[in-house]
């Protein structure tokens, strides 16, 4: 949408703490908040969305649970549930602090954007054969669930492309 957010010129007081941006910004669009990596803007978007919806979206993308990959020792990561989150915990989570995700979870989530909104179960081995070459196990692509519409993934992709442009911070 065309909603604009006041990024408080680089300093925002919330929950007894001050959130800072690396560069001072005043009014930014949601897209520019992502492209310019504004922590304050991310907090403002998060407050508008609400922590319960934000938490549900993170869980929908698979954060806080194992991916089910065919690999021992996978961790689930951590996303603080709404009932145990203080205002500062919520604010930090909106820009990616105070939670833990695995590299694989992040790759799966980002891949869902490339896959038109389909969250796929990852696997490392396509197939296994016995000594004679007979296939004894074969992994196939498997959709876990749809996390975004195709239309939304196209919009998110454009924003992410701008993150790696001259204007962006990546």
SVG drawing of the C-alpha trace seen along z (x, -y; Angstrom):
<svg xmlns="http://www.w3.org/2000/svg" viewBox="-3 -14 30 69">
<polyline fill="none" stroke="black" stroke-width="0.4" points="0.0,0.0 1.0,-3.7 1.1,-4.0 3.8,-6.3 5.6,-5.9 7.3,-8.5 10.8,-7.1 11.4,-9.7 14.6,-11.1 16.6,-8.1 15.5,-7.8 12.3,-6.2 11.5,-5.6 9.5,-2.5 9.0,-0.2 11.6,-2.2 14.3,-1.8 15.4,-3.9 15.5,-2.3 18.0,-3.8 18.5,-3.8 22.0,-3.9 20.9,-6.8 18.2,-9.3 15.0,-9.1 11.8,-11.0 8.9,-9.8 9.3,-6.5 7.0,-4.1 6.9,-0.4 9.1,0.5 11.7,-2.2 11.8,-0.9 12.9,2.5 15.2,1.1 16.9,-1.3 16.9,1.1 15.1,-1.2 14.7,0.4 12.2,-2.3 10.2,-1.9 10.1,1.9 8.8,1.3 6.1,-1.2 5.0,1.4 4.9,4.1 2.9,2.0 0.4,1.4 0.2,5.1 0.1,6.2 2.4,8.7 -0.1,11.6 -0.4,11.3 3.4,10.8 4.0,13.9 1.5,16.0 3.2,14.9 6.6,15.9 5.3,19.3 3.5,19.7 6.9,19.2 8.3,22.0 10.3,20.0 10.3,21.6 9.8,25.2 12.0,27.7 11.8,27.9 11.8,31.7 14.9,31.9 16.6,35.3 19.4,34.3 20.1,35.2 20.4,32.5 18.1,29.8 17.1,27.0 13.8,25.3 15.0,21.8 13.0,19.4 10.2,16.9 8.9,15.3 5.1,16.0 2.8,13.0 1.9,13.9 5.5,13.7 6.5,10.6 7.1,7.2 6.9,4.1 10.6,4.0 10.7,7.7 8.0,7.0 9.8,4.0 13.1,5.9 11.5,8.8 10.0,6.5 13.5,5.8 14.9,9.3 16.4,9.2 15.4,11.3 14.6,14.4 16.7,17.1 16.4,18.8 18.5,21.4 20.2,20.7 18.0,23.5 14.8,21.9 15.8,18.6 16.6,20.3 13.3,22.1 11.4,18.9 13.1,16.9 12.7,19.7 8.9,19.6 9.0,16.1 10.8,17.3 8.4,20.3 5.3,18.0 4.4,18.3 4.7,22.0 6.7,23.2 8.5,26.4 10.0,29.1 13.7,29.1 15.8,32.2 19.5,32.8 19.5,36.1 17.4,36.6 17.6,40.4 19.4,43.3 20.4,46.5 21.5,49.9 24.8,51.5 23.1,52.8 21.9,49.3 18.2,49.9 16.6,46.8 15.6,47.5 14.4,44.0 13.5,41.0 12.7,37.5 10.2,35.4 9.4,31.7 6.6,31.4 4.7,28.3 4.1,27.8 1.7,24.9 1.0,21.7 2.4,18.7 1.8,15.8 -0.3,15.3 1.5,15.1 0.6,11.4 2.1,10.7 5.3,12.6 5.8,10.4 5.5,7.3 7.9,8.6 10.4,9.6 10.4,6.1 11.1,4.7 13.9,7.3 15.4,6.4 15.6,2.8 17.4,3.9 20.3,5.0 20.2,1.9 22.4,-1.2 19.7,-2.6 19.5,0.4 21.5,1.5 22.4,5.0"/>
</svg>
